[in-house]
């Protein structure tokens, strides 16, 4: 049963990491979109 508890904690940590990474990806995509818009204007 202790392994099950540890697995649950690992899953929660992975979910938190994935949420964090999704936020970073979103920021990067936004930056790329902004840069792309600036290049199209030039």
Secondary structure as UniProt FT lines:
FT   HELIX           2..41
//
